[in-house]
Amino acid sequence: MASVGPVVCVCVPTFNEAGTIGELLSGVEEHCGYPLSVVVVDDGSEDGTIEIVREMAERYGNVVLVVREGKLGLGSAIVEGFRRALSLRPRPSHIVTMDADLSHDPAEIPRLVESCVEGSVVVGSRYVEGGEIVGWSARRRAVSYVANLLARHVGGIPLRDCTSGFRCYSSDLVAELLGGLRCGGYGIQIETLFQAVRRGHVVTERPIRFRERRSGESKLGAEDVWGFLSLMASCLGARVALD
């Protein structure tokens, strides 16, 4: 019998998130409110993250852990999470991506899911009315502002917050985009939106409250910056070719 409501899979990339992953998964289980599965894609954490996820999998029975050999990057982790999500039965109607560091509030998952119609993606936005950032320095805000400015104007993405990792995709959209995603790093957030817009899909935003991570360190490095700039060049080239 077909489901009469949303079936949700939450995909969480991890790398050394032992300080927060347990609380994050408990929050997802508590607040989702829909038939739920969780896919955790870990890049070889050595701080106990993997052991905590295994304990949570035993407790809840709906958590899938994928352990990879070494740090392969956020983009490839999200793609792997998408693949695993689409292979689940029952197949989820909605796929949510979020960070493991508690910067994203699990209580906001239902609102993103409710707003995500077939063939669309809803981005949890820090920059629309009602959105908020707590704990960022002026430098972090400036870097984010520039990245989003480039994504909007170079990538042609009609959103205020193109770099947010807290979002809900309809699974049919993920299935359509999956084979064409190439970014291994943080640029995956831009690439998915760029490809969705190019294919004529609906991309929208809903406000979220974003908190600076409570423990651990940011994984953003120089190679991610170069990867982002390379992606912007590719986006510009693709748009010029279509004009």
C-alpha positions as a printed NumPy array, in Angstrom:
array([[  0.   ,   0.   ,   0.   ],
       [  1.36 ,   3.432,  -0.936],
       [  2.202,   5.822,   1.87 ],
       [ -0.379,   8.573,   2.45 ],
       [  2.173,  10.968,   3.903],
       [  5.854,  11.82 ,   3.819],
       [  8.456,   9.14 ,   4.439],
       [ 11.69 ,  10.847,   5.472],
       [ 15.345,   9.902,   5.329],
       [ 17.81 ,  12.19 ,   7.11 ],
       [ 21.375,  12.045,   5.747],
       [ 24.183,  13.172,   8.071],
       [ 27.851,  13.306,   6.979],
       [ 30.26 ,  12.898,   9.908],
       [ 33.946,  13.222,  10.656],
       [ 34.988,  13.33 ,  14.309],
       [ 31.637,  14.48 ,  15.731],
       [ 31.594,  12.39 ,  18.943],
       [ 30.707,  15.45 ,  21.013],
       [ 27.379,  16.015,  19.251],
       [ 26.289,  13.068,  17.093],
       [ 24.409,  11.249,  19.855],
       [ 22.358,  14.295,  20.771],
       [ 21.756,  15.08 ,  17.108],
       [ 20.413,  11.615,  16.325],
       [ 18.217,  11.6  ,  19.438],
       [ 16.818,  14.982,  18.373],
       [ 16.064,  13.735,  14.86 ],
       [ 14.241,  10.702,  16.241],
       [ 12.255,  12.872,  18.641],
       [ 11.266,  15.695,  16.347],
       [ 10.898,  14.299,  12.816],
       [  7.274,  13.243,  13.263],
       [  7.169,  11.091,  10.099],
       [  8.169,   7.521,   9.22 ],
       [ 11.935,   7.903,   9.444],
       [ 15.275,   6.426,   8.521],
       [ 18.692,   7.98 ,   9.092],
       [ 21.834,   7.463,   7.013],
       [ 25.127,   8.478,   8.624],
       [ 28.091,   8.601,   6.245],
       [ 31.324,   8.686,   8.227],
       [ 34.766,   9.428,   6.783],
       [ 36.793,   7.273,   9.147],
       [ 36.309,   9.124,  12.44 ],
       [ 38.793,   8.191,  15.158],
       [ 37.185,   9.991,  18.119],
       [ 34.401,   7.528,  18.922],
       [ 31.795,   8.881,  16.491],
       [ 31.402,   5.496,  14.79 ],
       [ 30.867,   3.656,  18.073],
       [ 28.227,   6.169,  19.187],
       [ 26.34 ,   5.827,  15.887],
       [ 26.397,   2.036,  16.206],
       [ 24.895,   2.324,  19.686],
       [ 22.183,   4.628,  18.366],
       [ 21.489,   2.203,  15.506],
       [ 20.878,  -0.574,  18.022],
       [ 18.648,   1.674,  20.103],
       [ 16.421,   2.961,  17.315],
       [ 16.658,   0.292,  14.604],
       [ 16.349,   2.787,  11.734],
       [ 19.904,   4.166,  11.543],
       [ 22.198,   3.053,   8.706],
       [ 25.933,   3.641,   9.209],
       [ 28.264,   3.875,   6.216],
       [ 31.956,   3.944,   7.186],
       [ 34.393,   5.076,   4.495],
       [ 38.151,   4.732,   4.488],
       [ 39.547,   8.195,   5.042],
       [ 38.285,  11.738,   4.588],
       [ 36.742,  11.74 ,   1.119],
       [ 34.856,  15.031,   1.406],
       [ 31.41 ,  16.437,   2.135],
       [ 30.207,  16.277,  -1.453],
       [ 30.94 ,  12.603,  -1.925],
       [ 29.461,  11.868,   1.516],
       [ 26.19 ,  13.544,   0.551],
       [ 26.103,  11.687,  -2.767],
       [ 26.69 ,   8.401,  -0.926],
       [ 23.927,   9.34 ,   1.507],
       [ 21.587,  10.017,  -1.414],
       [ 22.373,   6.621,  -2.944],
       [ 21.739,   4.792,   0.31 ],
       [ 18.53 ,   6.724,   0.922],
       [ 17.126,   5.855,  -2.496],
       [ 17.928,   2.172,  -1.928],
       [ 15.855,   1.97 ,   1.268],
       [ 12.473,   0.279,   1.418],
       [ 10.053,   1.842,   1.744],
       [ 11.717,   4.44 ,  -0.426],
       [ 11.63 ,   7.854,   1.24 ],
       [  9.575,  10.595,  -0.363],
       [ 11.824,  13.281,   1.191],
       [ 15.56 ,  13.368,   1.887],
       [ 16.861,  15.851,   4.461],
       [ 20.543,  16.758,   4.736],
       [ 21.948,  18.366,   7.869],
       [ 25.195,  18.843,   9.78 ],
       [ 26.188,  16.652,  12.715],
       [ 27.457,  19.479,  14.933],
       [ 24.057,  20.743,  16.202],
       [ 24.264,  23.937,  14.175],
       [ 20.995,  22.735,  12.627],
       [ 18.012,  22.194,  14.917],
       [ 16.225,  18.828,  14.38 ],
       [ 12.982,  20.45 ,  15.561],
       [ 12.891,  22.369,  12.254],
       [ 12.835,  19.217,  10.096],
       [  9.013,  18.938,   9.901],
       [  8.643,  22.478,   8.559],
       [ 11.15 ,  21.824,   5.78 ],
       [  9.439,  18.557,   4.871],
       [  5.976,  20.15 ,   4.838],
       [  7.226,  22.83 ,   2.427],
       [  8.888,  20.385,   0.02 ],
       [  6.583,  19.374,  -2.814],
       [  7.337,  16.861,  -5.547],
       [ 10.265,  17.858,  -7.76 ],
       [ 11.56 ,  20.556,  -5.415],
       [ 14.184,  21.393,  -2.816],
       [ 13.607,  23.583,   0.237],
       [ 16.671,  25.241,   1.768],
       [ 16.803,  26.091,   5.445],
       [ 17.851,  29.709,   5.123],
       [ 19.758,  31.947,   7.493],
       [ 19.204,  35.002,   5.314],
       [ 15.468,  35.293,   4.706],
       [ 13.088,  37.05 ,   7.091],
       [ 12.915,  35.038,  10.299],
       [ 16.302,  33.397,   9.728],
       [ 19.103,  33.891,  12.229],
       [ 22.794,  33.162,  12.844],
       [ 24.049,  32.79 ,  16.411],
       [ 27.737,  32.854,  17.304],
       [ 29.457,  33.808,  14.058],
       [ 32.269,  36.33 ,  13.819],
       [ 32.146,  39.248,  11.391],
       [ 34.703,  37.412,   9.233],
       [ 32.544,  34.29 ,   8.957],
       [ 29.547,  36.4  ,   8.022],
       [ 31.565,  38.221,   5.343],
       [ 32.861,  34.983,   3.801],
       [ 29.34 ,  33.548,   3.71 ],
       [ 27.956,  36.752,   2.203],
       [ 30.486,  36.725,  -0.65 ],
       [ 29.976,  33.011,  -1.359],
       [ 26.223,  33.459,  -1.573],
       [ 26.551,  36.587,  -3.69 ],
       [ 28.637,  34.645,  -6.221],
       [ 26.251,  31.692,  -6.174],
       [ 23.273,  33.936,  -6.887],
       [ 24.791,  36.06 ,  -9.617],
       [ 27.233,  33.64 , -11.25 ],
       [ 25.242,  30.471, -10.714],
       [ 21.867,  32.076, -11.36 ],
       [ 20.352,  30.542,  -8.226],
       [ 17.405,  32.657,  -7.004],
       [ 17.967,  32.14 ,  -3.265],
       [ 19.474,  34.172,  -0.436],
       [ 21.22 ,  31.217,   1.217],
       [ 22.698,  28.927,  -1.411],
       [ 25.362,  27.48 ,   0.89 ],
       [ 23.144,  26.183,   3.688],
       [ 23.517,  22.453,   4.228],
       [ 20.189,  22.084,   6.044],
       [ 17.645,  21.331,   3.361],
       [ 14.934,  18.954,   2.198],
       [ 14.864,  17.368,  -1.264],
       [ 12.046,  15.449,  -2.84 ],
       [ 13.428,  11.999,  -3.608],
       [ 12.378,  12.154,  -7.262],
       [ 14.556,  15.252,  -7.68 ],
       [ 17.502,  13.517,  -6.007],
       [ 17.114,  10.523,  -8.321],
       [ 17.162,  12.839, -11.336],
       [ 20.231,  14.805, -10.221],
       [ 22.308,  12.029,  -8.707],
       [ 24.164,  10.84 , -11.789],
       [ 25.333,  14.346, -12.667],
       [ 26.768,  15.468,  -9.32 ],
       [ 30.547,  15.836,  -9.402],
       [ 31.612,  18.071,  -6.489],
       [ 33.532,  16.232,  -3.794],
       [ 33.617,  19.127,  -1.316],
       [ 31.401,  21.889,   0.045],
       [ 30.524,  22.985,  -3.485],
       [ 27.93 ,  20.199,  -3.541],
       [ 25.528,  22.65 ,  -1.875],
       [ 25.781,  24.974,  -4.881],
       [ 25.945,  22.232,  -7.494],
       [ 22.676,  20.592,  -6.448],
       [ 20.815,  23.903,  -6.614],
       [ 22.437,  24.907,  -9.901],
       [ 21.467,  21.606, -11.512],
       [ 17.938,  21.784, -10.116],
       [ 17.417,  25.318, -11.452],
       [ 18.847,  24.391, -14.868],
       [ 16.357,  21.51 , -15.108],
       [ 13.426,  23.76 , -14.254],
       [ 12.761,  22.552, -10.717],
       [ 11.401,  24.664,  -7.875],
       [ 13.924,  25.84 ,  -5.266],
       [ 12.627,  27.717,  -2.233],
       [ 13.73 ,  28.835,   1.235],
       [ 12.354,  28.64 ,   4.754],
       [ 13.919,  30.48 ,   7.708],
       [ 16.045,  28.578,  10.23 ],
       [ 18.066,  29.478,  13.31 ],
       [ 21.71 ,  28.517,  12.771],
       [ 24.054,  28.108,  15.742],
       [ 27.83 ,  27.958,  15.583],
       [ 29.074,  24.421,  16.264],
       [ 29.314,  23.558,  19.93 ],
       [ 32.366,  21.295,  19.71 ],
       [ 35.023,  20.233,  17.231],
       [ 36.48 ,  22.299,  14.426],
       [ 35.221,  23.477,  11.061],
       [ 36.165,  21.103,   8.226],
       [ 36.332,  23.886,   5.63 ],
       [ 39.835,  24.127,   4.144],
       [ 41.749,  25.819,   1.33 ],
       [ 40.93 ,  23.034,  -1.126],
       [ 37.231,  23.686,  -0.537],
       [ 37.708,  27.36 ,  -1.374],
       [ 39.461,  26.479,  -4.629],
       [ 36.809,  23.891,  -5.37 ],
       [ 34.107,  26.498,  -4.888],
       [ 35.823,  28.952,  -7.242],
       [ 36.259,  26.207,  -9.839],
       [ 32.573,  25.386,  -9.555],
       [ 31.646,  29.031, -10.069],
       [ 33.73 ,  29.066, -13.25 ],
       [ 31.951,  25.929, -14.458],
       [ 28.542,  27.397, -13.664],
       [ 29.381,  30.56 , -15.558],
       [ 30.581,  28.535, -18.535],
       [ 27.39 ,  26.471, -18.558],
       [ 25.2  ,  29.582, -18.419],
       [ 27.115,  31.275, -21.229],
       [ 26.785,  28.153, -23.374],
       [ 23.015,  28.195, -22.905],
       [ 22.633,  31.907, -23.77 ]])
